[in-house]
Structure formats: C-alpha cells, structure tokens
Amino acid sequence: MAKTRALLTETEREQIAGEHGDSRKYQATSRVRRRVEEELTKDIEVLEEHHPELLEEVREVICKDGDLDE
C-alpha cells in the first residue's frame, strides 16, 4: 500500500525543518497554513456532522498530552 500524507508532504517536512533554505521553509509554511485554515476547517465540519467518533480520534492525536488544550 502506498504511503499517504496527513497534513505535510515529505518534502514540506524537509522544507519546514530548514533542509532546503529559508525561502522554501517560508513557502511550505504558507502552504500548510492555508490547508489548516481552509481545508482542515472543512474536514472538521464534515466529521462533526457525519462521524463525531472519528473527529474525536483526530482530536486525541492533535491534543496528545494536553499540549493544545489551552
């Protein structure tokens, strides 16, 4: 089975880690920020309405150790 991405592509992970220079880091950050603000918001709305259990699984991963509950 082919490996898929969640939020970041492998290249974006490298870019955000600074492996391809500052310019690429900022470009990747902008792309990911846009996905969070636009696409992730829509995904959460769909999960809230149609599959709240799956949304809870997503929240558990994102808020692991309570770091983002505040």
Distance bins in CASP14 RR format, pairs under 12 A and 6 or more apart:
PFRMAT RR
TARGET T0000
AUTHOR 0000-0000-0000
RMODE 2
METHOD distances of the structure
MODEL  1
3 9 0 0 0 0 0 1 0 0 0 0 0
3 10 0 0 0 0 1 0 0 0 0 0 0
4 10 0 0 0 0 0 1 0 0 0 0 0
5 11 0 0 0 0 1 0 0 0 0 0 0
5 12 0 0 0 0 1 0 0 0 0 0 0
5 13 0 0 0 0 1 0 0 0 0 0 0
5 32 0 0 0 0 0 1 0 0 0 0 0
5 35 0 0 0 0 0 1 0 0 0 0 0
6 12 0 0 0 0 0 1 0 0 0 0 0
6 13 0 0 0 0 0 1 0 0 0 0 0
6 32 0 0 0 0 0 1 0 0 0 0 0
6 35 0 0 0 0 0 1 0 0 0 0 0
6 36 0 0 0 0 0 1 0 0 0 0 0
6 39 0 0 0 0 0 1 0 0 0 0 0
6 40 0 0 0 0 0 1 0 0 0 0 0
6 43 0 0 0 0 0 1 0 0 0 0 0
6 58 0 0 0 0 1 0 0 0 0 0 0
6 61 0 0 0 0 1 0 0 0 0 0 0
6 62 0 0 0 0 0 1 0 0 0 0 0
7 13 0 0 0 0 1 0 0 0 0 0 0
7 16 0 0 0 0 0 1 0 0 0 0 0
7 28 0 0 0 0 0 1 0 0 0 0 0
7 31 0 0 0 0 0 1 0 0 0 0 0
7 32 1 0 0 1 0 0 0 0 0 0 0
7 33 0 0 0 0 0 1 0 0 0 0 0
7 34 0 0 0 0 0 1 0 0 0 0 0
7 35 1 0 0 1 0 0 0 0 0 0 0
7 36 1 0 0 1 0 0 0 0 0 0 0
7 39 0 0 0 0 1 0 0 0 0 0 0
7 40 1 0 0 1 0 0 0 0 0 0 0
7 43 0 0 0 0 0 1 0 0 0 0 0
7 58 0 0 0 0 0 1 0 0 0 0 0
7 61 0 0 0 0 0 1 0 0 0 0 0
7 62 0 0 0 0 1 0 0 0 0 0 0
8 14 0 0 0 0 1 0 0 0 0 0 0
8 15 0 0 0 0 1 0 0 0 0 0 0
8 16 1 0 0 1 0 0 0 0 0 0 0
8 17 0 0 0 0 0 1 0 0 0 0 0
8 28 1 0 0 1 0 0 0 0 0 0 0
8 29 0 0 0 0 0 1 0 0 0 0 0
8 31 0 0 0 0 1 0 0 0 0 0 0
8 32 1 0 0 1 0 0 0 0 0 0 0
8 33 0 0 0 0 0 1 0 0 0 0 0
8 35 0 0 0 0 1 0 0 0 0 0 0
8 36 0 0 0 0 0 1 0 0 0 0 0
9 15 0 0 0 0 1 0 0 0 0 0 0
9 16 0 0 0 0 0 1 0 0 0 0 0
9 28 0 0 0 0 1 0 0 0 0 0 0
9 31 0 0 0 0 1 0 0 0 0 0 0
9 32 0 0 0 0 1 0 0 0 0 0 0
9 35 0 0 0 0 0 1 0 0 0 0 0
10 16 0 0 0 0 0 1 0 0 0 0 0
10 17 0 0 0 0 0 1 0 0 0 0 0
10 19 0 0 0 0 0 1 0 0 0 0 0
10 20 0 0 0 0 0 1 0 0 0 0 0
10 28 0 0 0 0 0 1 0 0 0 0 0
11 17 0 0 0 0 0 1 0 0 0 0 0
11 18 0 0 0 0 0 1 0 0 0 0 0
11 19 0 0 0 0 1 0 0 0 0 0 0
11 20 0 0 0 0 1 0 0 0 0 0 0
11 24 0 0 0 0 1 0 0 0 0 0 0
11 25 0 0 0 0 0 1 0 0 0 0 0
11 27 0 0 0 0 0 1 0 0 0 0 0
11 28 1 0 0 1 0 0 0 0 0 0 0
11 31 0 0 0 0 0 1 0 0 0 0 0
11 32 0 0 0 0 0 1 0 0 0 0 0
12 18 0 0 0 0 0 1 0 0 0 0 0
12 19 0 0 0 0 0 1 0 0 0 0 0
12 20 0 0 0 0 1 0 0 0 0 0 0
12 24 0 0 0 0 1 0 0 0 0 0 0
12 25 0 0 0 0 1 0 0 0 0 0 0
12 26 0 0 0 0 0 1 0 0 0 0 0
12 27 0 0 0 0 1 0 0 0 0 0 0
12 28 1 0 1 0 0 0 0 0 0 0 0
12 29 0 0 0 0 1 0 0 0 0 0 0
12 30 0 0 0 0 0 1 0 0 0 0 0
12 31 1 0 0 1 0 0 0 0 0 0 0
12 32 1 0 0 1 0 0 0 0 0 0 0
12 33 0 0 0 0 0 1 0 0 0 0 0
12 34 0 0 0 0 0 1 0 0 0 0 0
12 35 0 0 0 0 1 0 0 0 0 0 0
13 19 0 0 0 0 1 0 0 0 0 0 0
13 20 0 0 0 0 0 1 0 0 0 0 0
13 24 0 0 0 0 0 1 0 0 0 0 0
13 25 0 0 0 0 0 1 0 0 0 0 0
13 28 0 0 0 0 1 0 0 0 0 0 0
13 29 0 0 0 0 0 1 0 0 0 0 0
13 32 0 0 0 0 1 0 0 0 0 0 0
14 20 1 0 0 1 0 0 0 0 0 0 0
14 21 0 0 0 0 1 0 0 0 0 0 0
14 24 0 0 0 0 1 0 0 0 0 0 0
14 25 0 0 0 0 1 0 0 0 0 0 0
14 28 0 0 0 0 1 0 0 0 0 0 0
15 21 1 0 0 1 0 0 0 0 0 0 0
15 22 0 0 0 0 1 0 0 0 0 0 0
15 23 0 0 0 0 1 0 0 0 0 0 0
15 24 1 0 1 0 0 0 0 0 0 0 0
15 25 1 0 1 0 0 0 0 0 0 0 0
15 26 0 0 0 0 1 0 0 0 0 0 0
15 27 1 0 0 1 0 0 0 0 0 0 0
15 28 1 1 0 0 0 0 0 0 0 0 0
15 29 0 0 0 0 1 0 0 0 0 0 0
15 30 0 0 0 0 0 1 0 0 0 0 0
15 31 0 0 0 0 1 0 0 0 0 0 0
15 32 0 0 0 0 1 0 0 0 0 0 0
16 22 0 0 0 0 0 1 0 0 0 0 0
16 24 0 0 0 0 1 0 0 0 0 0 0
16 25 1 0 1 0 0 0 0 0 0 0 0
16 26 0 0 0 0 1 0 0 0 0 0 0
16 27 0 0 0 0 1 0 0 0 0 0 0
16 28 1 0 1 0 0 0 0 0 0 0 0
16 29 1 0 0 1 0 0 0 0 0 0 0
16 30 0 0 0 0 0 1 0 0 0 0 0
16 31 0 0 0 0 1 0 0 0 0 0 0
16 32 1 0 0 1 0 0 0 0 0 0 0
16 33 0 0 0 0 0 1 0 0 0 0 0
17 24 0 0 0 0 0 1 0 0 0 0 0
17 25 0 0 0 0 1 0 0 0 0 0 0
17 28 0 0 0 0 1 0 0 0 0 0 0
17 29 0 0 0 0 0 1 0 0 0 0 0
18 24 1 0 0 1 0 0 0 0 0 0 0
18 25 1 0 1 0 0 0 0 0 0 0 0
18 26 0 0 0 0 0 1 0 0 0 0 0
18 27 0 0 0 0 0 1 0 0 0 0 0
18 28 0 0 0 0 1 0 0 0 0 0 0
18 29 0 0 0 0 0 1 0 0 0 0 0
19 25 0 0 0 0 1 0 0 0 0 0 0
19 28 0 0 0 0 0 1 0 0 0 0 0
20 26 0 0 0 0 0 1 0 0 0 0 0
20 27 0 0 0 0 1 0 0 0 0 0 0
20 28 0 0 0 0 1 0 0 0 0 0 0
21 27 0 0 0 0 1 0 0 0 0 0 0
21 28 0 0 0 0 0 1 0 0 0 0 0
21 29 0 0 0 0 0 1 0 0 0 0 0
22 28 0 0 0 0 0 1 0 0 0 0 0
22 29 0 0 0 0 0 1 0 0 0 0 0
23 29 0 0 0 0 0 1 0 0 0 0 0
23 30 0 0 0 0 0 1 0 0 0 0 0
24 30 0 0 0 0 0 1 0 0 0 0 0
24 31 0 0 0 0 0 1 0 0 0 0 0
25 31 0 0 0 0 0 1 0 0 0 0 0
25 32 0 0 0 0 0 1 0 0 0 0 0
26 32 0 0 0 0 0 1 0 0 0 0 0
26 33 0 0 0 0 0 1 0 0 0 0 0
27 33 0 0 0 0 0 1 0 0 0 0 0
27 34 0 0 0 0 0 1 0 0 0 0 0
28 34 0 0 0 0 0 1 0 0 0 0 0
28 35 0 0 0 0 0 1 0 0 0 0 0
29 35 0 0 0 0 0 1 0 0 0 0 0
29 36 0 0 0 0 0 1 0 0 0 0 0
30 36 0 0 0 0 0 1 0 0 0 0 0
30 37 0 0 0 0 0 1 0 0 0 0 0
31 37 0 0 0 0 0 1 0 0 0 0 0
31 38 0 0 0 0 0 1 0 0 0 0 0
31 39 0 0 0 0 0 1 0 0 0 0 0
32 38 0 0 0 0 0 1 0 0 0 0 0
32 39 0 0 0 0 0 1 0 0 0 0 0
32 40 0 0 0 0 1 0 0 0 0 0 0
33 39 0 0 0 0 0 1 0 0 0 0 0
33 40 0 0 0 0 0 1 0 0 0 0 0
33 41 0 0 0 0 0 1 0 0 0 0 0
34 40 0 0 0 0 1 0 0 0 0 0 0
34 41 0 0 0 0 0 1 0 0 0 0 0
35 41 0 0 0 0 1 0 0 0 0 0 0
35 42 0 0 0 0 0 1 0 0 0 0 0
35 43 0 0 0 0 1 0 0 0 0 0 0
36 42 0 0 0 0 0 1 0 0 0 0 0
36 43 0 0 0 0 0 1 0 0 0 0 0
36 44 0 0 0 0 0 1 0 0 0 0 0
36 62 0 0 0 0 0 1 0 0 0 0 0
37 43 0 0 0 0 0 1 0 0 0 0 0
37 44 0 0 0 0 0 1 0 0 0 0 0
38 44 0 0 0 0 0 1 0 0 0 0 0
38 45 0 0 0 0 0 1 0 0 0 0 0
39 45 0 0 0 0 0 1 0 0 0 0 0
39 46 0 0 0 0 0 1 0 0 0 0 0
40 46 0 0 0 0 0 1 0 0 0 0 0
40 47 0 0 0 0 0 1 0 0 0 0 0
40 55 0 0 0 0 0 1 0 0 0 0 0
40 58 0 0 0 0 1 0 0 0 0 0 0
40 62 0 0 0 0 1 0 0 0 0 0 0
41 47 0 0 0 0 0 1 0 0 0 0 0
41 48 0 0 0 0 0 1 0 0 0 0 0
42 48 0 0 0 0 0 1 0 0 0 0 0
42 49 0 0 0 0 0 1 0 0 0 0 0
43 49 0 0 0 0 0 1 0 0 0 0 0
43 50 0 0 0 0 0 1 0 0 0 0 0
43 51 0 0 0 0 0 1 0 0 0 0 0
43 54 0 0 0 0 0 1 0 0 0 0 0
43 55 0 0 0 0 1 0 0 0 0 0 0
43 58 0 0 0 0 1 0 0 0 0 0 0
44 50 0 0 0 0 0 1 0 0 0 0 0
44 51 0 0 0 0 0 1 0 0 0 0 0
44 52 0 0 0 0 0 1 0 0 0 0 0
44 54 0 0 0 0 0 1 0 0 0 0 0
44 55 1 0 0 1 0 0 0 0 0 0 0
44 56 0 0 0 0 0 1 0 0 0 0 0
44 58 1 0 0 1 0 0 0 0 0 0 0
44 59 0 0 0 0 1 0 0 0 0 0 0
44 62 0 0 0 0 0 1 0 0 0 0 0
45 51 0 0 0 0 0 1 0 0 0 0 0
45 52 0 0 0 0 0 1 0 0 0 0 0
45 55 0 0 0 0 1 0 0 0 0 0 0
46 52 0 0 0 0 0 1 0 0 0 0 0
46 54 0 0 0 0 1 0 0 0 0 0 0
46 55 0 0 0 0 1 0 0 0 0 0 0
46 58 0 0 0 0 0 1 0 0 0 0 0
47 53 0 0 0 0 1 0 0 0 0 0 0
47 54 1 0 1 0 0 0 0 0 0 0 0
47 55 1 1 0 0 0 0 0 0 0 0 0
47 56 0 0 0 0 1 0 0 0 0 0 0
47 57 0 0 0 0 1 0 0 0 0 0 0
47 58 1 0 0 1 0 0 0 0 0 0 0
47 59 0 0 0 0 1 0 0 0 0 0 0
48 54 0 0 0 0 1 0 0 0 0 0 0
48 55 1 0 1 0 0 0 0 0 0 0 0
48 56 0 0 0 0 0 1 0 0 0 0 0
48 58 0 0 0 0 0 1 0 0 0 0 0
48 59 0 0 0 0 0 1 0 0 0 0 0
49 55 0 0 0 0 1 0 0 0 0 0 0
51 57 0 0 0 0 1 0 0 0 0 0 0
51 58 0 0 0 0 1 0 0 0 0 0 0
52 58 0 0 0 0 0 1 0 0 0 0 0
52 59 0 0 0 0 0 1 0 0 0 0 0
53 59 0 0 0 0 0 1 0 0 0 0 0
53 60 0 0 0 0 0 1 0 0 0 0 0
54 60 0 0 0 0 0 1 0 0 0 0 0
54 61 0 0 0 0 0 1 0 0 0 0 0
55 61 0 0 0 0 0 1 0 0 0 0 0
55 62 0 0 0 0 0 1 0 0 0 0 0
55 63 0 0 0 0 0 1 0 0 0 0 0
56 62 0 0 0 0 0 1 0 0 0 0 0
56 63 0 0 0 0 0 1 0 0 0 0 0
57 63 0 0 0 0 0 1 0 0 0 0 0
57 64 0 0 0 0 0 1 0 0 0 0 0
58 64 0 0 0 0 0 1 0 0 0 0 0
58 68 0 0 0 0 0 1 0 0 0 0 0
59 66 0 0 0 0 0 1 0 0 0 0 0
59 68 0 0 0 0 1 0 0 0 0 0 0
59 69 0 0 0 0 1 0 0 0 0 0 0
60 66 0 0 0 0 1 0 0 0 0 0 0
60 68 0 0 0 0 0 1 0 0 0 0 0
60 69 0 0 0 0 0 1 0 0 0 0 0
61 67 0 0 0 0 0 1 0 0 0 0 0
61 68 0 0 0 0 0 1 0 0 0 0 0
62 68 1 0 0 1 0 0 0 0 0 0 0
62 69 0 0 0 0 1 0 0 0 0 0 0
63 69 1 0 1 0 0 0 0 0 0 0 0
63 70 0 0 0 0 1 0 0 0 0 0 0
END
